[in-house]
């Protein structure tokens, strides 16, 4: 009897977690990330809507060459905002369902920063997509805390 009760409770908890919608997961994720960032002394700008949350700290505009999925660089350059050495850009989106070219949790090294790309918690219409641009000199502790919250 005790074993059956344990199994039923585990099933109920799993079902409740899976029943969480992408919008609820988006709200939960942005709230958790806000708590992590509240503990830093770095000056940040936060912009948010019902389906996008962007935090920027110590950024600048770079002139970069575009890169294809095969790793080839384009001859033309374009301007892109990225983090300075100790800065970051954290962009959390709730997007219409669309297959991603990156695997969840993938690091993509760029000349001046690293992109951490994550996506998950999808239903038939939406999914959460996160791009975390990490300056090469960003605090390892803060970086680990942010990535831990994203993957949770």
C-alpha positions in Angstrom: 0.0 0.0 0.0 2.8 2.4 0.9 4.6 1.7 -2.3 1.4 2.4 -4.4 0.9 5.7 -2.6 4.5 6.7 -3.3 4.1 5.8 -7.0 0.9 7.8 -7.2 2.4 10.8 -5.5 5.4 10.7 -7.9 3.1 10.4 -10.9 1.0 13.3 -9.7 4.1 15.5 -9.1 5.4 14.7 -12.6 2.1 15.3 -14.2 1.8 18.7 -12.5 5.3 19.7 -13.6 4.6 18.7 -17.2 1.3 20.5 -17.2 3.1 23.8 -16.7 2.7 25.9 -19.9 5.6 27.6 -21.7 4.2 31.0 -20.5 4.3 29.9 -16.9 7.8 28.5 -17.4 8.8 31.8 -19.0 7.5 33.8 -16.1 9.1 31.5 -13.6 12.5 31.6 -15.4 12.6 35.3 -15.7 11.6 35.7 -12.0 14.4 33.3 -10.9 16.9 35.1 -13.2 15.9 38.5 -11.8 16.6 37.1 -8.3 20.1 36.0 -9.3 20.9 39.3 -11.0 19.6 41.3 -8.0 22.6 40.0 -6.0 25.1 41.7 -8.4 26.6 45.1 -8.2 26.9 45.4 -12.0 24.8 48.1 -13.6 22.2 46.6 -15.9 19.4 47.7 -18.2 16.2 45.5 -18.3 13.6 45.6 -21.0 10.6 43.3 -20.9 7.3 42.5 -22.5 4.9 39.6 -22.0 7.0 37.3 -24.2 10.5 38.8 -24.1 12.9 39.7 -21.3 16.3 41.3 -22.1 19.0 42.2 -19.6 22.2 44.0 -20.9 25.3 45.0 -18.9 28.4 46.7 -20.3 27.8 46.3 -24.0 29.0 47.9 -27.2 28.4 47.7 -30.9 30.9 45.5 -32.9 31.5 45.2 -36.6 31.5 41.5 -37.3 31.5 39.1 -40.2 28.4 36.9 -40.4 28.9 33.1 -40.0 27.0 30.3 -41.7 25.8 27.1 -40.0 28.8 25.3 -41.6 31.3 27.7 -40.0 32.2 29.8 -43.0 32.5 33.6 -42.6 30.8 36.1 -44.9 32.9 38.6 -46.7 30.5 41.4 -45.7 30.4 42.8 -42.2 27.5 44.0 -40.2 27.0 45.7 -36.8 26.0 43.7 -33.8 25.6 44.6 -30.2 27.6 42.3 -27.9 29.1 42.3 -24.4 32.4 44.0 -23.5 35.0 42.0 -21.6 33.0 41.8 -18.3 29.5 42.3 -19.7 26.7 40.2 -20.9 23.4 40.1 -22.8 20.6 37.8 -21.5 17.7 37.5 -24.0 14.8 35.2 -23.0 12.0 34.8 -25.5 8.7 33.0 -25.7 8.5 32.2 -29.4 6.1 30.4 -31.8 7.2 26.8 -32.2 10.0 26.6 -34.7 12.8 24.1 -35.0 16.1 25.4 -33.6 19.4 25.0 -35.4 21.3 24.7 -32.0 21.0 22.0 -29.5 19.9 23.1 -26.1 22.7 24.2 -23.9 25.2 24.7 -26.7 28.1 27.1 -26.4 29.1 29.0 -29.6 32.5 30.8 -29.4 32.6 34.2 -31.1 35.7 36.4 -31.5 34.8 38.8 -28.6 32.3 36.7 -26.6 30.6 33.4 -26.2 26.9 32.6 -27.0 25.1 30.2 -24.8 21.9 29.0 -26.6 19.2 27.1 -24.8 15.6 26.2 -25.8 13.0 24.1 -24.1 9.5 23.7 -22.5 7.5 23.6 -25.7 3.9 22.8 -26.3 2.2 22.7 -29.7 2.4 26.5 -30.2 5.3 28.1 -28.2 8.7 27.4 -26.7 11.3 29.2 -24.6 14.4 30.3 -26.4 17.4 31.8 -24.5 20.5 33.5 -25.9 23.1 34.4 -23.3 26.0 36.4 -24.7 28.9 36.1 -22.3 31.8 38.5 -22.2 35.1 36.6 -21.9 35.9 38.2 -18.6 32.5 37.8 -16.9 32.4 36.5 -13.4 32.5 32.7 -13.5 30.3 32.6 -10.4 27.6 34.7 -11.9 27.8 32.9 -15.2 27.3 29.5 -13.5 24.4 30.8 -11.5 22.6 32.1 -14.6 23.2 29.0 -16.6 22.0 26.8 -13.7 18.7 28.8 -13.5 18.2 28.5 -17.3 18.7 24.7 -17.3 16.6 24.1 -14.2 
